[in-house]
């Protein structure tokens, strides 16, 4: 997207408009009270005056300005500071564009922290109830140069070409439409309709000198569109017996063809000039084929495929095939670093290379670039989508190779594949969803321990946000739960996995201690640590419905007593405390109940705690008026507080979340009992347990799956693949 020259009369007009805005004590424009016209149009006036950079450096304008207007000038960022602001604004644009300014402020502050832009994060968070202190950044990337919005469902397919000399993108969505985008302006120019199902595949090419798009759908048809007129060309191409997942355009012996791939395990070649299938279907595939791209390598026409739901695709590989002979070329291990299915691929010949590059998008949320001549990955993965990457296209834009991607997060994103200018400095981290967090002390410093679906556990320095040592990687299956304790004076972590086992790790050495804890026959959903008769123990809750206690002092980590059996469904949560001097655990389950267990006898205490109308997914314990209490979080969108001495609910449910409450932490903060709940509604809420009131809402860019309150009174959140640390000091400072 190019930057236009300033208009001759635009500067004085822009300056007069700025003068009409009230100013703050430091002389800056008070955008929060600016006229609505200016919030909508100041960006456009600034761009015409050649002064868009000034607005991009004004955090309050980025918070209060009309999001679509701000997004339209992000490409005019030229300095390091404005490019950083543009990257931060763009990262979660599809989320914050529909929010109120005070909510946008919070998301911008978190995204700045994800880029390690501490000063910018503090600026965005000014006057907020909380401040992000650091965050990992494995799901953000400075290579993302634009976000286009308009589809009402996931964007499943994308292609790029030129029409009338202007670069365009063509996208397909599960909203059933095909959209044509002008990449210079970022606006939709045409909406194509005709498919009766989701549009799963798009390719762009030329037939007889006219630009066309070819689309495939889960209605089993392939359709051809004239991009100049916006009309369908001829009848649909039929032959596939199931959804058409992928389309690629190329030439064979000088004739324009498309190759389509389907859930019916076949690929078919179509002559676009005649509208007919060429030859027999390609039937060597044994699985659904999700992705196809065409290019040349050493002058040979090839297609690159990413296969579907069977054993060939689970390892995230790409395969290269000679289009003339139908034989596989090279080693199928290309693409293996993807941790999930390859859902989309595009290929392009680059100047100065004998081969070509392929850009592959995966269900793991990453985009990776491959040199097809040597079969190796080029550079680091590109991250930014908050869900699966479902569509990829490549084109030259202003002389640069650019990828355009569509994702399950509903966004279309542009990436500069040639950029060497890093903006911000995101911390690497997990490549899967963070489901578990714990906090402890390691060698005199506070650390956080995180567990993820990427099957690793990582340790983070709470003060700096830096990873401590290498990831702990001997797990088999997703890490769903983590708890920390000490063993003979050494800090250890106990991790529960989706493979029904738990493992104990020495955090100082990074080594596993003893044998895995085995006995459950379903995923370990929760872990707590405590002491029993002076000995450190772990308590695990499993989807198999049982709760088990483990002695951590022996190398075999033997089970203590019999399993606790009482939940009539999965046991999903566990927390440890004392009631009347007795060690107890509180568990939550898919039977909508919480239960209290005497750790010494293994017996349930009293009746189940009932009131929730859906699964109890998380439990935390603390004290309220010197009484032991439990706070339970549920898929019914509420949290509840329970007196563990009487077994009765205290007050009304804590309501406000609009999606399941996935996690809860509770402690004493600044002299008052506080709980923090986290939800898949993209928020965390802070509650005063004495009054049952919500003290503040933390709006975040993604779903929050876990929360812990650290010993330094900061809050740690697991959001997507990220770990975020924030402080509530501004909130409690104003209330003290």
CORGI-V352496 format. One record per backbone hydrogen bond with DSSP energy under -1.0 kcal/mol. CO is the residue of the C=O (numbers start at 1). NH is the residue of the N-H. If there is no record, write none. Layout:
# CORGI-V352496
co:CO nh:NH
co:CO nh:NH
This chain:
# CORGI-V352496
co:7 nh:10
co:9 nh:13
co:10 nh:14
co:11 nh:15
co:12 nh:16
co:13 nh:17
co:14 nh:18
co:15 nh:19
co:18 nh:21
co:22 nh:30
co:24 nh:27
co:28 nh:24
co:29 nh:31
co:30 nh:33
co:31 nh:34
co:35 nh:39
co:36 nh:40
co:37 nh:41
co:38 nh:42
co:39 nh:66
co:41 nh:45
co:42 nh:46
co:43 nh:47
co:44 nh:48
co:45 nh:49
co:46 nh:51
co:47 nh:50
co:48 nh:7
co:51 nh:54
co:52 nh:56
co:55 nh:58
co:58 nh:62
co:59 nh:63
co:60 nh:64
co:61 nh:65
co:66 nh:70
co:67 nh:71
co:68 nh:72
co:70 nh:73
co:73 nh:76
co:74 nh:77
co:79 nh:83
co:80 nh:84
co:81 nh:85
co:82 nh:86
co:83 nh:87
co:84 nh:88
co:85 nh:89
co:86 nh:90
co:87 nh:91
co:90 nh:93
co:92 nh:95
co:92 nh:96
co:93 nh:97
co:96 nh:99
co:100 nh:104
co:101 nh:105
co:103 nh:107
co:104 nh:108
co:105 nh:109
co:106 nh:110
co:107 nh:111
co:108 nh:112
co:109 nh:113
co:110 nh:114
co:111 nh:115
co:112 nh:117
co:113 nh:116
co:115 nh:425
co:116 nh:118
co:117 nh:121
co:118 nh:122
co:119 nh:123
co:120 nh:124
co:121 nh:125
co:125 nh:128
co:129 nh:731
co:131 nh:727
co:134 nh:725
co:137 nh:140
co:143 nh:416
co:146 nh:414
co:148 nh:412
co:154 nh:174
co:157 nh:172
co:159 nh:170
co:161 nh:168
co:163 nh:166
co:166 nh:163
co:167 nh:183
co:168 nh:161
co:169 nh:181
co:170 nh:159
co:171 nh:179
co:172 nh:156
co:172 nh:157
co:173 nh:176
co:173 nh:199
co:177 nh:173
co:178 nh:192
co:179 nh:171
co:180 nh:189
co:180 nh:190
co:181 nh:169
co:182 nh:186
co:187 nh:182
co:190 nh:180
co:192 nh:178
co:198 nh:218
co:201 nh:216
co:203 nh:214
co:205 nh:212
co:207 nh:210
co:210 nh:207
co:211 nh:227
co:212 nh:205
co:213 nh:225
co:214 nh:203
co:215 nh:223
co:216 nh:200
co:216 nh:201
co:217 nh:220
co:217 nh:244
co:221 nh:217
co:222 nh:237
co:223 nh:215
co:224 nh:233
co:225 nh:213
co:226 nh:230
co:231 nh:226
co:237 nh:222
co:243 nh:263
co:246 nh:261
co:248 nh:259
co:250 nh:257
co:252 nh:255
co:255 nh:252
co:256 nh:272
co:257 nh:250
co:258 nh:270
co:259 nh:248
co:260 nh:268
co:261 nh:245
co:261 nh:246
co:262 nh:265
co:262 nh:289
co:266 nh:262
co:267 nh:282
co:268 nh:260
co:269 nh:278
co:270 nh:258
co:271 nh:275
co:271 nh:276
co:276 nh:271
co:282 nh:267
co:288 nh:308
co:291 nh:306
co:293 nh:304
co:295 nh:302
co:297 nh:300
co:300 nh:297
co:301 nh:323
co:302 nh:295
co:303 nh:321
co:304 nh:293
co:305 nh:319
co:306 nh:290
co:306 nh:291
co:310 nh:313
co:313 nh:316
co:319 nh:305
co:320 nh:329
co:321 nh:303
co:322 nh:326
co:327 nh:322
co:331 nh:334
co:333 nh:336
co:334 nh:318
co:335 nh:338
co:341 nh:363
co:344 nh:361
co:346 nh:359
co:348 nh:357
co:350 nh:353
co:354 nh:298
co:356 nh:372
co:357 nh:348
co:358 nh:370
co:359 nh:346
co:360 nh:368
co:361 nh:343
co:361 nh:344
co:362 nh:365
co:362 nh:389
co:366 nh:362
co:367 nh:382
co:368 nh:360
co:369 nh:378
co:370 nh:358
co:371 nh:375
co:371 nh:376
co:376 nh:371
co:382 nh:367
co:388 nh:408
co:391 nh:406
co:393 nh:404
co:395 nh:402
co:397 nh:400
co:400 nh:397
co:401 nh:417
co:402 nh:395
co:403 nh:415
co:404 nh:393
co:405 nh:413
co:406 nh:390
co:406 nh:391
co:407 nh:155
co:407 nh:410
co:411 nh:407
co:412 nh:148
co:413 nh:405
co:414 nh:145
co:415 nh:403
co:427 nh:137
co:433 nh:453
co:436 nh:451
co:438 nh:449
co:440 nh:447
co:442 nh:445
co:445 nh:442
co:446 nh:462
co:447 nh:440
co:448 nh:460
co:449 nh:438
co:450 nh:458
co:451 nh:435
co:451 nh:436
co:452 nh:455
co:452 nh:479
co:456 nh:452
co:457 nh:472
co:458 nh:450
co:459 nh:468
co:460 nh:448
co:461 nh:465
co:466 nh:461
co:472 nh:457
co:478 nh:498
co:481 nh:496
co:483 nh:494
co:485 nh:492
co:487 nh:490
co:490 nh:487
co:491 nh:507
co:492 nh:485
co:493 nh:505
co:494 nh:483
co:495 nh:503
co:496 nh:480
co:496 nh:481
co:497 nh:500
co:497 nh:524
co:501 nh:497
co:502 nh:517
co:503 nh:495
co:504 nh:513
co:505 nh:493
co:506 nh:510
co:511 nh:506
co:517 nh:502
co:523 nh:543
co:526 nh:541
co:528 nh:539
co:530 nh:537
co:532 nh:535
co:535 nh:532
co:536 nh:552
co:537 nh:530
co:538 nh:550
co:539 nh:528
co:540 nh:548
co:541 nh:525
co:541 nh:526
co:542 nh:545
co:542 nh:571
co:546 nh:542
co:547 nh:564
co:548 nh:540
co:549 nh:560
co:550 nh:538
co:554 nh:557
co:555 nh:515
co:558 nh:551
co:564 nh:547
co:570 nh:590
co:573 nh:588
co:575 nh:586
co:577 nh:584
co:579 nh:582
co:582 nh:579
co:583 nh:599
co:584 nh:577
co:585 nh:597
co:586 nh:575
co:587 nh:595
co:588 nh:572
co:588 nh:573
co:589 nh:592
co:589 nh:616
co:593 nh:589
co:594 nh:609
co:595 nh:587
co:596 nh:605
co:597 nh:585
co:598 nh:602
co:603 nh:598
co:609 nh:594
co:615 nh:635
co:618 nh:633
co:620 nh:631
co:622 nh:629
co:624 nh:627
co:627 nh:624
co:628 nh:644
co:629 nh:622
co:630 nh:642
co:631 nh:620
co:632 nh:640
co:633 nh:617
co:633 nh:618
co:634 nh:637
co:634 nh:661
co:638 nh:634
co:639 nh:654
co:640 nh:632
co:641 nh:650
co:642 nh:630
co:643 nh:647
co:648 nh:643
co:654 nh:639
co:660 nh:680
co:663 nh:678
co:665 nh:676
co:667 nh:674
co:669 nh:672
co:672 nh:669
co:673 nh:689
co:674 nh:667
co:675 nh:687
co:676 nh:665
co:677 nh:685
co:678 nh:662
co:678 nh:663
co:679 nh:704
co:682 nh:700
co:683 nh:679
co:684 nh:698
co:685 nh:677
co:686 nh:695
co:686 nh:696
co:687 nh:675
co:688 nh:692
co:693 nh:688
co:696 nh:686
co:698 nh:684
co:703 nh:720
co:706 nh:718
co:708 nh:716
co:710 nh:713
co:714 nh:710
co:715 nh:726
co:716 nh:708
co:717 nh:724
co:718 nh:705
co:719 nh:722
co:720 nh:434
co:722 nh:719
co:723 nh:136
co:724 nh:717
co:725 nh:133
co:725 nh:134
co:726 nh:715
co:727 nh:131
co:728 nh:732
co:729 nh:733
co:730 nh:734
co:731 nh:735
